[in-house]
């Protein structure tokens, strides 16, 4: 049987720090791989096609169906037909393309109604009601992404430099920044000129998590992040609510590395429960990659179906 007849399916969860890939052959368990992340300030379709070509070269098989959840996807950039053309040389016959908020929701909650906040390098919240869908934030590190790892890292750098200047009391975050840039007065120049600056800024979120139990500045940054994330969830849920909705029918899921912080997670859960009494906060069923793999099977009647761009030959 030919590779095309076998129907090799590929799912991509394309984020800024890495692209997670799952390929599935009929009658075989799926295999997960990781490739470089996407640069959201550059055209996305050629980057996704490049991942597909690399995978095709690694596998030596045609990629019949490609389903993608991608960070930074705008309506103008959502061009499933273009991605289908760009991947024709690897045997692709069907492409499904969605913002990563959609795939994060499907991976986390499946068919349930509620909201999912995906907080990694960036952050986006998606709520799904009986008939409506609402997205909150996900507006990038310049205009939004409140509570994301990049936001937390930026707050950490600000706190460190305030302490260095004497504009605030001391914080151990200054030592963390100085360890990365010994010449601290030139750190801003080095950072601004570094093409990897988004990842570098986001990396300081780990120090905030580690120090939140002992450092006042790190603790306050964590609590503010939790407040921003909970506000996004409460806002999104309000936008999709129907007058007769019961709170206990609403589920909230959390995905992404930011929630590895015990301080952020605990405070987030407290604030969401205060804002939406009776809401159920559930451990995610899966990941954004699971959600990307689920795109081909989503029912046409599901509220999220209209958020997916599809092209086929």
N, C-alpha and C positions, 0 to 999 in steps of 0.2 A: 504494500500500500504506500502511496506517495505521501510525502510530508504534508502536502496541502490537504489530501483526503483525510489524514489523521486529525486535522484541525488543531494545530498547536495554538494555544491561547497565551497571550502575554498581558500581564497587568503591571502598571507602573504607578508608583506613589512618588511623584517627583517634587522634592522639597529643595530648599536652598542649601542645605548642608549634605544632602545625599539623595539619590534616586534608588528607591527599593524596587526590585523587579521580581516578579513571580512568573515562571512559565510552567504551563501544564500541558502534558501530552495525554491523550486518551488512555485510560487504563494504567496510569502511572501516577505516583504521588507528585505533588507540585514541588518545584525547587525554587528557593529564594536566593537572590543575589543582590549586591549593592554596587551601584555605579555613581559617578560624580553627580553633584546636585545641579540644579538649573540656576541660571542667572536671570532673575526676574526683570532686570532692566534691559535685556536683550531679547530678540525674537525667540519665542518659545518653540514653535513647531520644528524649526531646524535642529534645535537641541534635543527634542524628543526623538526625532528621526535618527539622530546620530546614536542615541542609546539603542534604538531598535537595530541599527546596522551592526553595532558592536555585538549585541546579543546574537544576531543572526550569524555573524562570523564565528562567535564562540560555540554556538550550537550546531551550525551547519544544517539548519532546518528552516523552512519557510515559517513565517509568523502570521498565521491566517487572521487572527483577531487580536487587536491591541486595544485595551481599555485603560484609560489614564485619568488619574486625579493629579492635578498640578497646582502648585503654589503660584500665586501672582497672576492667575489666568483672568483676563478681562474679557468682556463681551466682544470687543474688537479683535482680540487675539484668538478667540475661540473659533478655530477653523478646522473642523474635522476633515473636510474635503482636502484641504492642503496637506494635512498630515497623511491622509491616505495616498495622495500623489507622491509625497516624499518617501513613503515606505513601500511603494509598488515594487521596487527592486528586491525587496525581501519577502515578497509573496503575500503581502497583506491584502485582505479582501473586505475587512470591516474594521472601523475605528469608532470608539466611543470616548468622548472627551468631556471632562467635568472639572469644575473647581475643586480643590482638595477639601473644602468644607463639606461638599456633597459626599465624597468618598469617606471622609472621617466619620460623618454621621452614619452612613450605611455600615461601616466597619464596627462602629461602637454600639449602635442601637438597633440596627436592622430596620424592621418595619414599625418599630414603636414610635409613638408621638412624643415629642419633647425637644431637647436641645443638646447639642454637643459643642463643647469648646475645645479646640485643638490649639494647644499652646506649646510651641517649640521655639525655633528661632523667631518666627512671626506668630501671630495668633489670629484666629477667625472663629466666630461662633455662628452656628446655623441652627435654627429652630424649624420644626416641621409640625404643623397642626393638621387638622382634618382636611383642610382645603388650601391652606396658605403656607408659604415658605418665607422665612425672614433671615437675612444675613446681617450680622453686626460686626463691625471692624474688619480686620484683614486689609487695612488700607496702607500697609507698608511701614517701614521704620521711620520715614520722615513725617508722615501724616497720621499715623495710627499705631496699630499693633500693641495697644496698651496691655501691660501685664505679660508680654512675651519675654523670652530669654534676652532678646536684643534690648527691649525696654528696661529690663532689670539690669543688664550689663551697663547700659547707658547711665542709669541711676547710680550704679556703683562707681563708675568713673567720675561722675559729678560729685558724689560724696567724698571720694578720695581727694579730688582737687580742691574742694572747699576746705578739707582738713589741712591740706598742704599750705594753702594760703592763710590759714587762721580764721576763715570765715565761719568755721564750725568747730566743735570739739573733735578730738581725735577719733579715728576709726582704723581698725585693722585692715580695712580695704585699701588704705594708702600703701601698706606694706605689700599687698598683692599686686597693686599697679606698679610699684617700684621694682618688684621682682621681674615684671615683664619688660619694663623700660627703666633701666637704672638711671638714665639721664631723664628724669621725670619732666623737666621743663621743656623738653623737646618731644615728649610723648605724643602730643597732639599733632605735630607735623608728621611723625612716623605713621600714626594711625590714619590720618587723612589721605596720605599718599599710598597706603597699602591696598591693593586690589581685593584683598581678603578681609577688609575691615568689618564687614557685616558679621562674619563668623567670629572674628576676634572680639568684637564688642559683646556678642552673645555668650562667648565663653566665660566671661566674668560672672555670669549668673551662677555658675557652680560655686564660686567663692562666697557669694551672698547666701546660698543655701547652707554651705558649710559653717558660716559664721553667725547665722541668724540666732542661734541659741546663746551667744556670748557677746555679740557686738550690737550696740543699739542702732547704728545706722543700717546694718544688714537686716536687722529685725524689722525696722520701719519700712524698708524697701519691700520686704516680703509681704508685709501686711497691706501695703498700698497695691502691690500686684494682685493680691487676692481680691481686694475691693474692686479693682478695675475688671477683673475676669468675672466676678459675680454680677457686676452691673451689666456687662454685656449679655450674660445669660438671662437675667431678669428682663432686660429690654427686649431681647429676641422672643422670649416666651410671651410677653405681653402683646407683641405684634401679631402673633398667630393664634391667639386665644379666641375661642368662641364663647358667647355669653353663658352657655350651659356646661362648659368644660368643668370637670372635677379635678382638683389639684392632684389627687392620688393617681390619676390617669397620666400624669405628666412625668417623664423620666429625663434625668440629666446625666450626661456622660462626660468624662474628662479624659483627654488623651494628650500626650506630649510630655517632653522631659521636664517642663516647668513643674508639673505636679509630683515630681519626685521629692520636692521640698515638703517636709512634714508641716512646716509652718504655713506655707501657702495653701496646701491641700485642706488642712483643718479649718483655717479661717474662711476659705472659699465655701466649704460645706456649711459652715455656720451662717454665713451671709446669704447664701442661696436659700437655705431653709427659713431664714427670717423674712426674706422677700417673697417667697412662695411656700407658705406653710402647707405641708402635706406632700410636697414634691418628693419623688423617689430618686436618690442619687445612686447610680448603679455603676459597678465595675464594668468597664467596656468589654463587650463580647469579643472584639477583635481590634484590628488596626486599620489605618487608612489603606494599607495594601489589600487587606481583606475586602474593604469597600470598593476599591478599584476592580478587584476580581469579580465583585458582585454586579457590576454595571450591566453586563450583557443579559442578566436574568431579571432585571427590575421590571415589575409589572407596569404596563402602560397607564394604569389608573393611579399609580402612586404619585403623590404631590411632587416628588423630586424628579419624575420622569421628564418634565419640561425643562429641567436644568442640565440635561445631558445632550450634547451635540453628537449626532451619529452620521457616518458616511459609509457607504458600502458599494461594492461592484458585483 
